[in-house]
Amino acid sequence: MTAHAGQFRHALSRFASGVTIVTCYDAAGRPRGFTASSFTSLSLDPPLVLVCLARSADCHRAFATADRYAVHILRAEQADLAERFGGRRADKFDGTLFCVGEAGTPVLPGALATLSCAAHAVLPGGDHSILVGRVVDMAVADGAPLLHFDRRLWTLPIDPVGGAMAVAGAGTGAMGWLAGDFAAF
Ligand SMILES: Cc1cc2nc3c(=O)[nH]c(=O)nc-3n(C[C@H](O)[C@H](O)[C@H](O)COP(=O)(O)O)c2cc1C
């Protein structure tokens, strides 16, 4: 990695995001999945979301050719799952509780939100592909989010103040580091 690439990664590590796991079935009918912090909402009408997947990922072909996939927005208690699906391993689904959703995708229970997507576009994005999905169904639950910041997973106490979501203890070091130093991201 060049010094510039390292600086680029370091700069990007300053951006806090939620954490998702994206799942699909590959052509052989095997469940596939990867952890992604690059999830973004894209359009309200039609309802589109996007996630960026490294072209070097083993699961890239499966997702680039899938006609549907599910995006799970993780809750604070799902850090273990984020780590499991964030590593290169073939057995991500072994011992992992999941079911087949109505849209025909592997669905992991317990997420804050699960978006069932129909593949809308696969766009080039350098060494990543941009998967654009049209949301066809969703399930939403209450709870606290899992966060990704500074190459680590965090939880964040949140309290509603004056009708808005305010961060309790922001700037005071109140965030709790959960686990993992994800040097690659
Ligand atoms: C918190 C976190 C966020 C990640 N975000 C992304 C991402 O947005 N895009 C991506 O391609 N890989 C991301 N990764 C890495 C992939 O999850 C990992 O490389 C993937 O599981 C590899 O899949 P494979 O086993 O099919 O190769 C992330 C990993 C972690 C732990």
The ligand as a Gaussian input file, in Angstrom:
#p B3LYP/6-31G(d) Opt

LIG

0 1
 C      -17.175000      -3.518000       9.756000
 C      -16.855000      -4.033000       8.383000
 C      -17.290000      -3.362000       7.261000
 C      -17.016000      -3.841000       5.974000
 N      -17.487000      -3.157000       4.882000
 C      -17.261000      -3.652000       3.648000
 C      -17.820000      -3.007000       2.509000
 O      -18.528000      -2.025000       2.606000
 N      -17.560000      -3.548000       1.281000
 C      -16.788000      -4.678000       1.128000
 O      -16.574000      -5.111000      -0.002000
 N      -16.250000      -5.309000       2.206000
 C      -16.496000      -4.830000       3.451000
 N      -15.994000      -5.473000       4.542000
 C      -15.180000      -6.683000       4.337000
 C      -16.044000      -7.824000       3.901000
 O      -17.144000      -8.062000       4.790000
 C      -15.222000      -9.101000       3.800000
 O      -14.090000      -8.848000       3.040000
 C      -16.082000     -10.164000       3.146000
 O      -16.647000     -10.945000       4.151000
 C      -15.306000     -11.016000       2.216000
 O      -16.245000     -11.871000       1.642000
 P      -15.744000     -13.242000       1.036000
 O      -15.511000     -14.154000       2.222000
 O      -16.853000     -13.691000       0.165000
 O      -14.477000     -12.915000       0.294000
 C      -16.266000      -5.017000       5.823000
 C      -15.831000      -5.721000       6.959000
 C      -16.140000      -5.246000       8.221000
 C      -15.694000      -6.031000       9.417000

